[in-house]
Amino acid sequence: GFRMAYYAKSGIVGCPGNSSFEDAVMKMCQEYFKSFVWVFKYYVTGLPAWRWAYERHYAPLMCDLYDYLNTLTKKSKDNLIDFQIDSPSVPFEQLLSVLPLSSVALLPRMFRELMIEPESNLVKLKYYPTEFNIDYEGKMRDYQGIAILPFVNYNEIHKTYLKLKDILIRNREHPDKYVRNSVGKV
């Protein structure tokens, strides 16, 4: 019962032993382990993908992660290291993706409106909640709780951002050629 209740919190419903339930758990394990690969690649070879993320609030149970790692095939190993190459977000677009509503003053007025106006597509998608649940189950301190926040769809942020991007000149990507090295050469 514990395993079923635990995974239900992550949106995986069904009975343990059922093939659809077990497939969903293995997919969760794959995504979780892929997050380890992403972090490893980030520190060893550089950023593998700008938009990849583990989009769950909870980790899989260790027993299921163990089972997953024991069933890896060549194809599934290749899938773990395969990340989609994409381009970085520009600064205000990235801030729209990560800032909480309490930090709205850090953005220019037109972007603030995207976070606070009821007509804004991003507000309608509930990307900036003022109230949200915190899961304290099994936690001994308040700060250990898991904030249940919505996951941001980058494509929605990008689509909304594109409507305003030409207004601001300073919100541009800076090419590496303008970065000075320690000697002062360009």
Salt bridges, closest charged atoms under 4 A:
GLU22 OE1 - ARG3 NH2 2.81
GLU31 OE2 - LYS27 NZ 3.13
GLU31 OE1 - ARG56 NE 2.94
ASP64 OD1 - ARG3 NH2 2.77
ASP78 OD1 - LYS74 NZ 3.05
GLU93 OE2 - HIS158 ND1 2.38
ASP135 OD2 - LYS9 NZ 2.90
GLU137 OE1 - LYS9 NZ 2.93
GLU156 OE1 - LYS159 NZ 3.45
ASP166 OD1 - LYS165 NZ 3.43
